[in-house]
Amino acid sequence: MFGEEVPALQKPSFWIGVGLAVFGLLLWVYPELLSVLVGALFVGLGGVLIVRAVFQRRRFDIW
């Protein structure tokens, strides 16, 4: 259990990030759903979650 790395595709934050990014892109393509700024916010949040799931910080990973 110690030192094992979970693949990014098995992390909930990765799939939540993908969902947010896709939802944000849909909002961006169809701005009548919501504003472009809200779409950009969802794309940004989704991107952050995807990057955090794929590229983990190892400095404080002591568990």
N, C-alpha and C positions, 0 to 999 in steps of 0.2 A: 504494500500500500504506500509505503514511503518511496518517494522518487518516481512514482508512476505518473505519466503524463496522459491526460485524457485528450483524445483527438478533438479538434475544433468542431467537427460535424456532430459530435455527441454532446455538445454543450448547449443548454437551453438558450444562453445569451446569444449564441451564434444564430440560431433560428429566429429568435425574437428580433435580432438585428436585421436579418434578411427580410422578415415580414415588414418591419418598419421602413426599410429602404424601398421595398417594392411599393408599399402604400404611399410613401412620399413621392416616388416617381409617378405613380398614378395621379396623385394630386397635382403634380407639376404639369403633366400632360393635359389633364382636364381641370383647369383652374376654376371652373364654375363649381366644382365640388367644395373647395376651400381656397384660400388665397395661396399664392406662390410662396409666400414666406412660411406658411405652415408646412407646405410640401418640403421646402428646404430644411426646415427644422427636423422633420421626420427622416429625411435622407441623412442628415448629419448625425442624428441619434443612432440610426441604424448602422451607419458606418463606424461610429465609435464602438458600438457593441461588437461588431464583426471583427474589428482590429484588435479589441481587447481579448476576444476569444481565440483568435489565431496567433497573435503575438503576445504571449503572456510575459508579465514582468516576473523575473525570478529572484529579485532582491529580497523580498519579504515572504517568499514561499517556503515557510519552515514546517508546514504540516505535511 
